[in-house]
Amino acid sequence: MAKLFSTNNLLDIQHLKSELDLLDIDILKDYIDFLINEELAFYVNSIEEYKMFPKLNLEWEYPAIVSNMIIDIDKDSNHNLESIIKCCENINCRHIQIRFFNETLFSDLQILLKTINESNVICVELFIPAHAKLCNKDLISLIKKNKKISNILLYNYCKDMVLFNQGEYGTGTILCTRQNLNTELLCGNFHFNYFVVNIDFFSESQKYNTCLNRKICIDKKGFIKNCPSMRENFGKFTEVNLKLAIENPQFIKYWHINKDNINKCCDCEFRYICIDCRAYTENIEDIHSAPLKCGYNPYTLSWSNWSDAQG
């Protein structure tokens, strides 16, 4: 059906009908009805009316070298968070995700947020393990007083629930999950619930990797990486200038591996709304190998079969 459309996404129905027999016209009608009902196409009465709908601009830009950072911390980590956050300012990184893999005291969170509030970081997301010394009311108080917290994920909790929601454009929430997320090795899981359907993500995915583009990470041992789950590192934060690490061509190469460059993904109908993973691939020697943990095969599976299998 797609081949019937001209390069400007316009289908001349009357001209097409004149070249078809009655049976093919009925089939064409079914296709067109489907496109209209699913809001994948619409009618125009003339070329002049069609010209009122210009081609979608899919250019993507971001006004900084780095858009986001992940910092992993466990009981053996020796991070100087104040120094790391200061370096975020130098590269104009405004969004940080901090994942604690050990029990975290409320007083330590307060000290951390004081540093963030005094920086130009716009928002921070916190992954925290649930434990007896960390009270829910303290976390609610923390998120109320610190507007830079986008959300808190409280993992290894007794049940899945929304503990708190300020209702401010999807921020200011405390989410609880029974999952134990105390390791970076859980990276790379795929599910249709993780699809991102908005014009910004869709545009970025045309040219860039939807997970690693403009991202930098500090793993729990202090190494600079594209992702904490990846093997390759670019030196320790305490020994390597963060800006120089980002300018390394070997670091930046992952930013440009989009879904059209990846085996199997390049033929997937969901490639422009799906987050990619380069940490776990089917062939670790091939940077364009398909994601290891994706159970969908565009050549053999249908959407309905895959979604039913995932629940």
BELUR-V806671 format. One record per pair of residues at least 24 apart in sequence whose C-alpha atoms are under 6 Angstrom apart, sorted by the first residue. I is the first residue (numbers start at 1). J is the second residue. D is the distance in Angstrom with one decimal. If there is no record, write none. Layout:
I|J|D ; I|J|D
//
This chain:
58|203|4.8 ; 60|203|5.8 ; 60|204|5.4 ; 64|92|5.8 ; 66|93|5.3 ; 66|214|4.3 ; 66|215|5.8 ; 67|93|5.2 ; 67|214|5.2 ; 68|93|5.8 ; 68|95|4.7 ; 68|96|5.6 ; 68|215|5.1 ; 69|96|4.8 ; 69|215|5.7 ; 69|216|5.0 ; 69|217|5.3 ; 70|96|5.9 ; 70|97|4.8 ; 70|98|5.8 ; 70|217|4.6 ; 71|98|4.8 ; 71|217|5.8 ; 71|218|4.9 ; 72|98|6.0 ; 72|99|4.9 ; 72|219|5.0 ; 72|220|4.7 ; 73|100|4.9 ; 73|101|5.9 ; 73|220|4.7 ; 74|101|4.7 ; 74|102|5.1 ; 75|102|5.6 ; 77|220|5.6 ; 77|221|5.8 ; 94|121|4.2 ; 94|122|5.0 ; 95|122|6.0 ; 95|123|5.2 ; 95|124|5.9 ; 96|124|4.8 ; 97|124|5.6 ; 97|125|4.6 ; 97|126|6.0 ; 98|126|5.1 ; 99|126|6.0 ; 99|127|4.5 ; 100|127|5.8 ; 100|128|5.3 ; 101|182|4.5 ; 123|148|4.5 ; 123|149|5.6 ; 123|150|5.7 ; 124|149|4.9 ; 124|150|5.8 ; 125|149|6.0 ; 125|150|5.5 ; 125|151|5.3 ; 125|152|5.9 ; 126|152|4.8 ; 127|153|4.8 ; 128|154|5.1 ; 129|154|5.6 ; 129|155|4.9 ; 129|156|5.9 ; 130|154|5.8 ; 130|155|5.9 ; 130|156|5.8 ; 130|157|5.6 ; 155|179|5.9 ; 155|180|5.8 ; 156|180|4.6 ; 184|229|5.6 ; 185|229|5.9 ; 188|277|5.2 ; 189|293|5.6 ; 190|294|5.3 ; 195|273|5.4 ; 195|274|5.1 ; 196|273|5.1 ; 197|273|5.8 ; 202|272|5.5 ; 205|272|5.5 ; 207|258|5.7 ; 208|255|5.7 ; 208|256|4.6 ; 208|257|6.0 ; 208|258|4.8 ; 209|255|5.2 ; 209|256|5.7 ; 209|257|5.1 ; 209|258|4.4 ; 210|275|5.2 ; 210|276|5.8 ; 211|275|5.7 ; 211|276|5.6 ; 212|255|5.5 ; 213|255|4.2 ; 229|279|5.7 ; 230|279|4.7 ; 262|288|4.7 ; 262|289|5.9 ; 262|290|5.9 ; 263|289|5.4 ; 263|290|5.1 ; 268|298|5.3
//
